[in-house]
Amino acid sequence: RDLVGMEPDEIRRAGIGTVPEGHQVLRELTVRDNLLVASGSMSRGETNASIDRVLALFPELKEKLPQAAGDLSGGQQQMVAIGRALMSNPRLLLCDEISLGLAPVVIREIYAALPSLLADGMSLLIVEQDVQLAMQVSSRVVCLQEGKVSLEGQSGELTREQISQAYFGV
């Protein structure tokens, strides 16, 4: 289904959550308000359950709920951005470079949370330059070179050499 021209609320109602590149949070709002912004027309009970789900994935955000999101570290802001995308309980989560500019320990923490989303039946589409990292949580890999598919296959079946060839011709 073509999403071009659709309003953000239409995309949300279609069951799609997005985590844009660069951990974009509403800096002046609290962490709680960042999450609530994405709750839309959910009931109070559904909203609380969604917040609980986010806090279960990223426990360190619990104590940060009353803080301005702009005062958090980059990794914590990324957790808020992911949490905001999860508030509407999407069936598909689109993640663009969720590890970009983050410390390795934070990247591991974020990627450690992804399998539980998959276990809950959510689908993830991850755009990631760190292919090895993405392959650890993915079942399928598609490499693009100048907008064209240069390699695709099951994550466990592709070799580092095949991926290098697909990206660099080496």
N, CA and C atoms as a LAMMPS dump frame, in Angstrom:
ITEM: TIMESTEP
0
ITEM: NUMBER OF ATOMS
510
ITEM: BOX BOUNDS ff ff ff
-5.0000000000000000e+02 5.0000000000000000e+02
-5.0000000000000000e+02 5.0000000000000000e+02
-5.0000000000000000e+02 5.0000000000000000e+02
ITEM: ATOMS id mol type element x y z
1 1 1 N 0.848 -1.18 0
2 1 2 C 0 0 0
3 1 3 C 0.883 1.229 0
4 2 1 N 0.635 2.141 -0.883
5 2 2 C 1.427 3.356 -1.007
6 2 3 C 1.071 4.323 0.115
7 3 1 N 2.077 4.744 0.874
8 3 2 C 1.863 5.653 1.994
9 3 3 C 2.098 7.116 1.631
10 4 1 N 2.603 7.359 0.43
11 4 2 C 2.923 8.718 0.022
12 4 3 C 1.651 9.561 0.056
13 5 1 N 1.74 10.694 0.715
14 5 2 C 0.611 11.618 0.795
15 5 3 C -0.344 11.339 1.931
16 6 1 N -0.146 10.221 2.626
17 6 2 C -1.022 9.913 3.76
18 6 3 C -0.645 10.772 4.96
19 7 1 N -1.635 11.159 5.726
20 7 2 C -1.408 11.913 6.958
21 7 3 C -0.801 10.982 8.011
22 8 1 N 0.01 11.517 8.915
23 8 2 C 0.615 10.672 9.953
24 8 3 C -0.412 9.86 10.745
25 9 1 N -1.557 10.444 11.034
26 9 2 C -2.569 9.716 11.789
27 9 3 C -3.134 8.546 10.981
28 10 1 N -3.238 8.715 9.662
29 10 2 C -3.701 7.615 8.807
30 10 3 C -2.687 6.465 8.827
31 11 1 N -1.414 6.823 8.798
32 11 2 C -0.353 5.818 8.826
33 11 3 C -0.392 5.065 10.156
34 12 1 N -0.586 5.8 11.244
35 12 2 C -0.686 5.173 12.565
36 12 3 C -1.877 4.226 12.618
37 13 1 N -3.027 4.667 12.105
38 13 2 C -4.222 3.816 12.113
39 13 3 C -4.051 2.582 11.231
40 14 1 N -3.155 2.667 10.244
41 14 2 C -2.874 1.518 9.378
42 14 3 C -1.963 0.5 10.072
43 15 1 N -1.541 0.816 11.307
44 15 2 C -0.731 -0.135 12.073
45 15 3 C 0.756 0.006 11.867
46 16 1 N 1.191 1.194 11.462
47 16 2 C 2.614 1.418 11.194
48 16 3 C 3.16 2.459 12.162
49 17 1 N 4.252 2.105 12.825
50 17 2 C 4.969 3.03 13.687
51 17 3 C 6.305 3.354 13.05
52 18 1 N 6.784 4.568 13.257
53 18 2 C 8.056 4.96 12.662
54 18 3 C 9.005 5.536 13.706
55 19 1 N 10.27 5.163 13.56
56 19 2 C 11.339 5.721 14.372
57 19 3 C 12.308 6.368 13.386
58 20 1 N 12.198 7.699 13.2
59 20 2 C 13.056 8.354 12.217
60 20 3 C 14.509 8.432 12.678
61 21 1 N 15.391 8.607 11.732
62 21 2 C 16.815 8.764 12.033
63 21 3 C 17.018 9.973 12.947
64 22 1 N 17.935 9.842 13.87
65 22 2 C 18.337 10.99 14.674
66 22 3 C 17.559 11.178 15.962
67 23 1 N 17.012 10.115 16.531
68 23 2 C 16.257 10.149 17.795
69 23 3 C 15.514 11.471 18.004
70 24 1 N 14.587 11.711 17.113
71 24 2 C 13.816 12.945 17.151
72 24 3 C 12.765 12.876 18.256
73 25 1 N 12.969 13.684 19.277
74 25 2 C 12.017 13.792 20.378
75 25 3 C 11.534 15.232 20.448
76 26 1 N 10.434 15.429 21.129
77 26 2 C 9.939 16.776 21.384
78 26 3 C 10.677 17.258 22.63
79 27 1 N 11.751 17.998 22.399
80 27 2 C 12.748 18.307 23.416
81 27 3 C 12.191 19.01 24.655
82 28 1 N 11.222 19.884 24.475
83 28 2 C 10.692 20.653 25.598
84 28 3 C 9.689 19.858 26.429
85 29 1 N 9.114 18.829 25.841
86 29 2 C 8.13 18.024 26.558
87 29 3 C 8.824 16.993 27.439
88 30 1 N 8.132 16.563 28.491
89 30 2 C 8.676 15.505 29.341
90 30 3 C 8.68 14.187 28.567
91 31 1 N 9.389 13.233 29.11
92 31 2 C 9.395 11.903 28.511
93 31 3 C 7.968 11.36 28.477
94 32 1 N 7.239 11.497 29.595
95 32 2 C 5.854 11.021 29.635
96 32 3 C 5.02 11.695 28.544
97 33 1 N 5.154 13.004 28.394
98 33 2 C 4.361 13.718 27.385
99 33 3 C 4.762 13.319 25.968
100 34 1 N 6.042 13.017 25.749
101 34 2 C 6.466 12.51 24.442
102 34 3 C 5.732 11.225 24.116
103 35 1 N 5.578 10.363 25.106
104 35 2 C 4.866 9.102 24.898
105 35 3 C 3.371 9.347 24.707
106 36 1 N 2.821 10.233 25.515
107 36 2 C 1.379 10.498 25.442
108 36 3 C 0.966 11.122 24.116
109 37 1 N 1.846 11.927 23.527
110 37 2 C 1.545 12.557 22.235
111 37 3 C 1.17 11.506 21.203
112 38 1 N 1.784 10.358 21.309
113 38 2 C 1.566 9.3 20.317
114 38 3 C 0.407 8.379 20.669
115 39 1 N -0.249 8.611 21.795
116 39 2 C -1.305 7.687 22.203
117 39 3 C -2.621 7.919 21.471
118 40 1 N -2.755 9.053 20.784
119 40 2 C -3.936 9.294 19.959
120 40 3 C -5.227 9.169 20.726
121 41 1 N -6.146 8.394 20.201
122 41 2 C -7.477 8.269 20.795
123 41 3 C -7.598 7.036 21.688
124 42 1 N -6.477 6.566 22.208
125 42 2 C -6.496 5.388 23.064
126 42 3 C -7.18 5.722 24.393
127 43 1 N -7.787 4.714 25.009
128 43 2 C -8.372 4.9 26.333
129 43 3 C -7.24 5.054 27.347
130 44 1 N -7.571 5.541 28.529
131 44 2 C -6.575 5.712 29.585
132 44 3 C -5.908 4.37 29.917
133 45 1 N -6.702 3.31 29.969
134 45 2 C -6.157 1.986 30.264
135 45 3 C -5.192 1.51 29.191
136 46 1 N -5.566 1.717 27.926
137 46 2 C -4.678 1.332 26.818
138 46 3 C -3.392 2.154 26.849
139 47 1 N -3.534 3.44 27.151
140 47 2 C -2.368 4.321 27.218
141 47 3 C -1.433 3.872 28.326
142 48 1 N -1.969 3.603 29.498
143 48 2 C -1.137 3.14 30.622
144 48 3 C -0.456 1.816 30.294
145 49 1 N -1.175 0.913 29.636
146 49 2 C -0.593 -0.376 29.254
147 49 3 C 0.549 -0.174 28.257
148 50 1 N 0.369 0.765 27.328
149 50 2 C 1.424 1.042 26.342
150 50 3 C 2.646 1.649 27.017
151 51 1 N 2.427 2.565 27.95
152 51 2 C 3.561 3.147 28.684
153 51 3 C 4.272 2.058 29.478
154 52 1 N 3.515 1.176 30.113
155 52 2 C 4.124 0.066 30.861
156 52 3 C 4.972 -0.809 29.94
157 53 1 N 4.489 -1.029 28.736
158 53 2 C 5.232 -1.842 27.761
159 53 3 C 6.558 -1.17 27.403
160 54 1 N 6.528 0.143 27.173
161 54 2 C 7.748 0.891 26.851
162 54 3 C 8.731 0.818 28.014
163 55 1 N 8.22 0.992 29.237
164 55 2 C 9.089 0.957 30.414
165 55 3 C 9.642 -0.433 30.671
166 56 1 N 8.908 -1.469 30.286
167 56 2 C 9.43 -2.835 30.404
168 56 3 C 10.592 -3.043 29.435
169 57 1 N 10.497 -2.434 28.245
170 57 2 C 11.587 -2.538 27.263
171 57 3 C 12.799 -1.711 27.678
172 58 1 N 12.522 -0.513 28.202
173 58 2 C 13.582 0.439 28.552
174 58 3 C 13.381 0.918 29.992
175 59 1 N 13.72 0.079 30.982
176 59 2 C 13.451 0.399 32.387
177 59 3 C 14.068 1.706 32.873
178 60 1 N 15.186 2.11 32.289
179 60 2 C 15.827 3.334 32.769
180 60 3 C 14.99 4.587 32.487
181 61 1 N 14.001 4.471 31.607
182 61 2 C 13.139 5.63 31.335
183 61 3 C 12.141 5.887 32.46
184 62 1 N 11.905 4.905 33.303
185 62 2 C 10.895 5.063 34.357
186 62 3 C 11.189 6.272 35.232
187 63 1 N 12.419 6.399 35.676
188 63 2 C 12.779 7.53 36.531
189 63 3 C 12.908 8.835 35.749
190 64 1 N 12.932 8.74 34.43
191 64 2 C 13.086 9.93 33.583
192 64 3 C 11.742 10.5 33.118
193 65 1 N 10.629 9.825 33.415
194 65 2 C 9.317 10.259 32.915
195 65 3 C 9.022 11.742 33.14
196 66 1 N 9.374 12.33 34.3
197 66 2 C 9.052 13.747 34.495
198 66 3 C 10.075 14.719 33.898
199 67 1 N 11.174 14.216 33.357
200 67 2 C 12.222 15.08 32.813
201 67 3 C 11.917 15.518 31.39
202 68 1 N 12.44 16.674 31.004
203 68 2 C 12.345 17.119 29.612
204 68 3 C 13.164 16.163 28.756
205 69 1 N 12.602 15.725 27.662
206 69 2 C 13.284 14.766 26.794
207 69 3 C 14.595 15.327 26.251
208 70 1 N 14.653 16.63 26.056
209 70 2 C 15.869 17.255 25.548
210 70 3 C 17.036 17.197 26.51
211 71 1 N 16.764 16.912 27.79
212 71 2 C 17.821 16.826 28.793
213 71 3 C 18.427 15.429 28.901
214 72 1 N 17.883 14.482 28.169
215 72 2 C 18.371 13.103 28.228
216 72 3 C 19.586 12.903 27.337
217 73 1 N 20.298 11.819 27.576
218 73 2 C 21.405 11.445 26.694
219 73 3 C 20.837 11.055 25.329
220 74 1 N 21.69 10.986 24.333
221 74 2 C 21.246 10.591 22.993
222 74 3 C 20.623 9.206 22.983
223 75 1 N 21.196 8.278 23.743
224 75 2 C 20.646 6.93 23.804
225 75 3 C 19.274 6.9 24.456
226 76 1 N 19.115 7.667 25.525
227 76 2 C 17.811 7.73 26.189
228 76 3 C 16.779 8.398 25.277
229 77 1 N 17.201 9.411 24.525
230 77 2 C 16.283 10.039 23.571
231 77 3 C 15.848 9.035 22.51
232 78 1 N 16.779 8.19 22.077
233 78 2 C 16.416 7.17 21.084
234 78 3 C 15.412 6.185 21.674
235 79 1 N 15.576 5.838 22.941
236 79 2 C 14.616 4.954 23.606
237 79 3 C 13.235 5.615 23.657
238 80 1 N 13.203 6.92 23.919
239 80 2 C 11.932 7.649 23.933
240 80 3 C 11.32 7.641 22.536
241 81 1 N 12.134 7.863 21.515
242 81 2 C 11.625 7.871 20.137
243 81 3 C 11.043 6.508 19.762
244 82 1 N 11.72 5.438 20.154
245 82 2 C 11.202 4.091 19.893
246 82 3 C 9.921 3.876 20.705
247 83 1 N 9.961 4.277 21.96
248 83 2 C 8.788 4.143 22.815
249 83 3 C 7.583 4.884 22.259
250 84 1 N 7.808 6.076 21.759
251 84 2 C 6.709 6.858 21.173
252 84 3 C 6.108 6.119 19.985
253 85 1 N 6.961 5.502 19.167
254 85 2 C 6.466 4.748 18.014
255 85 3 C 5.674 3.521 18.454
256 86 1 N 6.005 2.976 19.608
257 86 2 C 5.329 1.78 20.103
258 86 3 C 4.001 2.083 20.794
259 87 1 N 3.764 3.332 21.12
260 87 2 C 2.566 3.686 21.893
261 87 3 C 1.266 3.296 21.193
262 88 1 N 1.255 3.31 19.88
263 88 2 C 0.018 2.979 19.163
264 88 3 C -0.08 1.477 18.859
265 89 1 N 0.816 0.681 19.469
266 89 2 C 0.824 -0.768 19.264
267 89 3 C 0.817 -1.144 17.778
268 90 1 N 1.818 -0.676 17.04
269 90 2 C 1.841 -0.956 15.597
270 90 3 C 2.063 -2.433 15.291
271 91 1 N 1.632 -2.826 14.111
272 91 2 C 1.922 -4.179 13.628
273 91 3 C 3.266 -4.202 12.901
274 92 1 N 3.658 -3.038 12.378
275 92 2 C 4.927 -2.883 11.666
276 92 3 C 5.639 -1.664 12.227
277 93 1 N 6.897 -1.841 12.603
278 93 2 C 7.711 -0.741 13.105
279 93 3 C 8.841 -0.489 12.118
280 94 1 N 8.881 0.721 11.566
281 94 2 C 9.93 1.131 10.634
282 94 3 C 10.996 1.89 11.417
283 95 1 N 12.225 1.402 11.395
284 95 2 C 13.324 1.993 12.161
285 95 3 C 14.424 2.44 11.213
286 96 1 N 14.742 3.73 11.245
287 96 2 C 15.774 4.272 10.369
288 96 3 C 17.019 4.615 11.176
289 97 1 N 18.062 3.821 11.003
290 97 2 C 19.372 4.07 11.63
291 97 3 C 19.249 4.282 13.14
292 98 1 N 18.644 3.33 13.829
293 98 2 C 18.427 3.514 15.266
294 98 3 C 19.711 3.455 16.09
295 99 1 N 20.818 3.03 15.499
296 99 2 C 22.077 2.988 16.24
297 99 3 C 22.976 4.195 15.942
298 100 1 N 22.566 5.034 15.029
299 100 2 C 23.411 6.143 14.562
300 100 3 C 23.83 7.072 15.697
301 101 1 N 25.136 7.211 15.881
302 101 2 C 25.684 8.158 16.842
303 101 3 C 25.573 7.745 18.295
304 102 1 N 25.204 6.505 18.562
305 102 2 C 25.031 6.067 19.942
306 102 3 C 26.233 5.26 20.414
307 103 1 N 26.439 5.265 21.719
308 103 2 C 27.52 4.482 22.323
309 103 3 C 27.224 2.995 22.16
310 104 1 N 28.254 2.175 22.006
311 104 2 C 28.043 0.739 21.828
312 104 3 C 27.174 0.094 22.909
313 105 1 N 27.325 0.488 24.162
314 105 2 C 26.529 -0.104 25.239
315 105 3 C 25.045 0.219 25.053
316 106 1 N 24.731 1.4 24.574
317 106 2 C 23.34 1.792 24.346
318 106 3 C 22.786 1.048 23.136
319 107 1 N 23.588 0.909 22.114
320 107 2 C 23.17 0.164 20.924
321 107 3 C 22.798 -1.265 21.313
322 108 1 N 23.632 -1.892 22.126
323 108 2 C 23.342 -3.263 22.572
324 108 3 C 22.022 -3.309 23.352
325 109 1 N 21.792 -2.308 24.194
326 109 2 C 20.562 -2.276 24.991
327 109 3 C 19.33 -2.13 24.099
328 110 1 N 19.426 -1.259 23.117
329 110 2 C 18.296 -1.054 22.205
330 110 3 C 18.051 -2.311 21.378
331 111 1 N 19.102 -2.87 20.816
332 111 2 C 18.928 -4.071 19.994
333 111 3 C 18.493 -5.278 20.823
334 112 1 N 18.832 -5.296 22.099
335 112 2 C 18.385 -6.387 22.97
336 112 3 C 16.875 -6.35 23.175
337 113 1 N 16.262 -5.179 23.035
338 113 2 C 14.809 -5.038 23.221
339 113 3 C 14.026 -5.509 21.99
340 114 1 N 14.64 -5.522 20.831
341 114 2 C 13.907 -5.818 19.597
342 114 3 C 13.339 -7.232 19.521
343 115 1 N 14.054 -8.278 19.948
344 115 2 C 13.467 -9.623 19.855
345 115 3 C 12.137 -9.774 20.597
346 116 1 N 11.957 -9.05 21.697
347 116 2 C 10.678 -9.163 22.408
348 116 3 C 9.537 -8.573 21.586
349 117 1 N 9.819 -7.569 20.775
350 117 2 C 8.792 -7.019 19.883
351 117 3 C 8.418 -8.048 18.828
352 118 1 N 9.425 -8.707 18.284
353 118 2 C 9.174 -9.755 17.295
354 118 3 C 8.379 -10.909 17.913
355 119 1 N 8.726 -11.264 19.144
356 119 2 C 8.029 -12.347 19.833
357 119 3 C 6.558 -12.007 20.067
358 120 1 N 6.258 -10.709 20.176
359 120 2 C 4.87 -10.26 20.354
360 120 3 C 4.108 -10.205 19.035
361 121 1 N 4.775 -10.58 17.928
362 121 2 C 4.106 -10.612 16.634
363 121 3 C 4.275 -9.36 15.793
364 122 1 N 5.071 -8.413 16.259
365 122 2 C 5.309 -7.198 15.492
366 122 3 C 6.346 -7.488 14.404
367 123 1 N 6.197 -6.842 13.264
368 123 2 C 7.2 -6.918 12.203
369 123 3 C 8.068 -5.67 12.29
370 124 1 N 9.356 -5.833 11.992
371 124 2 C 10.298 -4.713 12.009
372 124 3 C 10.949 -4.587 10.652
373 125 1 N 11.067 -3.375 10.186
374 125 2 C 11.858 -3.08 9.005
375 125 3 C 12.924 -2.109 9.492
376 126 1 N 14.174 -2.568 9.466
377 126 2 C 15.273 -1.79 10.026
378 126 3 C 16.212 -1.374 8.907
379 127 1 N 16.413 -0.072 8.776
380 127 2 C 17.427 0.463 7.876
381 127 3 C 18.646 0.708 8.756
382 128 1 N 19.747 0.037 8.434
383 128 2 C 20.9 0.075 9.327
384 128 3 C 22.174 -0.103 8.525
385 129 1 N 23.149 0.785 8.742
386 129 2 C 24.432 0.64 8.055
387 129 3 C 25.284 -0.451 8.687
388 130 1 N 25.091 -0.711 9.964
389 130 2 C 25.814 -1.785 10.636
390 130 3 C 25.08 -3.093 10.33
391 131 1 N 25.432 -3.687 9.214
392 131 2 C 24.73 -4.857 8.71
393 131 3 C 24.829 -6.02 9.685
394 132 1 N 25.99 -6.239 10.277
395 132 2 C 26.151 -7.352 11.214
396 132 3 C 25.197 -7.21 12.397
397 133 1 N 25.049 -5.999 12.885
398 133 2 C 24.131 -5.736 13.989
399 133 3 C 22.696 -6.053 13.581
400 134 1 N 22.301 -5.567 12.433
401 134 2 C 20.936 -5.801 11.952
402 134 3 C 20.683 -7.288 11.718
403 135 1 N 21.688 -7.994 11.249
404 135 2 C 21.516 -9.423 10.964
405 135 3 C 21.29 -10.238 12.235
406 136 1 N 21.747 -9.729 13.37
407 136 2 C 21.567 -10.453 14.629
408 136 3 C 20.1 -10.532 15.044
409 137 1 N 19.281 -9.576 14.603
410 137 2 C 17.867 -9.57 15.01
411 137 3 C 16.917 -9.789 13.836
412 138 1 N 17.479 -9.97 12.654
413 138 2 C 16.61 -10.073 11.478
414 138 3 C 16.527 -11.507 10.971
415 139 1 N 15.483 -11.752 10.24
416 139 2 C 15.36 -13.043 9.577
417 139 3 C 15.713 -12.918 8.097
418 140 1 N 15.621 -11.709 7.579
419 140 2 C 15.856 -11.473 6.156
420 140 3 C 16.624 -10.172 5.987
421 141 1 N 17.531 -10.142 5.007
422 141 2 C 18.343 -8.962 4.712
423 141 3 C 18.151 -8.59 3.256
424 142 1 N 17.989 -7.301 3.014
425 142 2 C 17.952 -6.769 1.659
426 142 3 C 18.976 -5.642 1.61
427 143 1 N 19.963 -5.758 0.748
428 143 2 C 20.98 -4.72 0.568
429 143 3 C 20.594 -3.884 -0.648
430 144 1 N 20.682 -2.578 -0.471
431 144 2 C 20.386 -1.655 -1.568
432 144 3 C 21.656 -0.927 -1.969
433 145 1 N 21.841 -0.774 -3.256
434 145 2 C 22.963 -0.021 -3.803
435 145 3 C 22.384 0.958 -4.807
436 146 1 N 22.46 2.241 -4.478
437 146 2 C 21.905 3.289 -5.346
438 146 3 C 20.43 3.034 -5.654
439 147 1 N 19.684 2.622 -4.622
440 147 2 C 18.246 2.434 -4.759
441 147 3 C 17.811 1.134 -5.403
442 148 1 N 18.758 0.276 -5.729
443 148 2 C 18.425 -1.009 -6.353
444 148 3 C 18.869 -2.152 -5.445
445 149 1 N 18.091 -3.215 -5.442
446 149 2 C 18.429 -4.387 -4.634
447 149 3 C 19.681 -5.033 -5.215
448 150 1 N 20.731 -5.121 -4.386
449 150 2 C 21.977 -5.748 -4.824
450 150 3 C 22.185 -7.122 -4.192
451 151 1 N 21.418 -7.414 -3.143
452 151 2 C 21.503 -8.715 -2.491
453 151 3 C 20.305 -8.87 -1.576
454 152 1 N 19.759 -10.066 -1.538
455 152 2 C 18.709 -10.353 -0.555
456 152 3 C 18.756 -11.823 -0.209
457 153 1 N 18.36 -12.113 1.022
458 153 2 C 18.346 -13.501 1.447
459 153 3 C 18.109 -13.622 2.935
460 154 1 N 18.103 -14.849 3.407
461 154 2 C 17.928 -15.124 4.833
462 154 3 C 19.191 -14.691 5.576
463 155 1 N 19.009 -14.035 6.716
464 155 2 C 20.145 -13.502 7.486
465 155 3 C 21.2 -14.556 7.778
466 156 1 N 20.779 -15.74 8.186
467 156 2 C 21.726 -16.787 8.551
468 156 3 C 22.454 -17.413 7.377
469 157 1 N 22.021 -17.13 6.167
470 157 2 C 22.613 -17.758 4.99
471 157 3 C 23.582 -16.857 4.236
472 158 1 N 23.554 -15.562 4.512
473 158 2 C 24.428 -14.635 3.793
474 158 3 C 25.777 -14.524 4.493
475 159 1 N 26.83 -14.44 3.699
476 159 2 C 28.17 -14.311 4.259
477 159 3 C 28.614 -12.858 4.241
478 160 1 N 29.62 -12.579 5.043
479 160 2 C 30.208 -11.231 5.083
480 160 3 C 30.739 -10.853 3.685
481 161 1 N 31.292 -11.82 2.98
482 161 2 C 31.825 -11.569 1.637
483 161 3 C 30.708 -11.19 0.659
484 162 1 N 29.594 -11.895 0.724
485 162 2 C 28.467 -11.572 -0.152
486 162 3 C 27.956 -10.147 0.112
487 163 1 N 27.886 -9.794 1.368
488 163 2 C 27.406 -8.454 1.723
489 163 3 C 28.388 -7.398 1.26
490 164 1 N 29.671 -7.656 1.463
491 164 2 C 30.704 -6.719 1.016
492 164 3 C 30.626 -6.543 -0.508
493 165 1 N 30.461 -7.622 -1.223
494 165 2 C 30.321 -7.58 -2.687
495 165 3 C 29.105 -6.758 -3.083
496 166 1 N 28.011 -6.965 -2.381
497 166 2 C 26.763 -6.263 -2.71
498 166 3 C 26.897 -4.759 -2.509
499 167 1 N 27.651 -4.361 -1.493
500 167 2 C 27.799 -2.93 -1.188
501 167 3 C 28.926 -2.269 -1.943
502 168 1 N 30.041 -2.967 -2.012
503 168 2 C 31.257 -2.307 -2.514
504 168 3 C 31.807 -2.916 -3.795
505 169 1 N 31.246 -4.019 -4.252
506 169 2 C 31.759 -4.661 -5.445
507 169 3 C 33.112 -5.298 -5.194
508 170 1 N 33.424 -5.549 -3.924
509 170 2 C 34.731 -6.099 -3.536
510 170 3 C 34.559 -7.52 -3.055
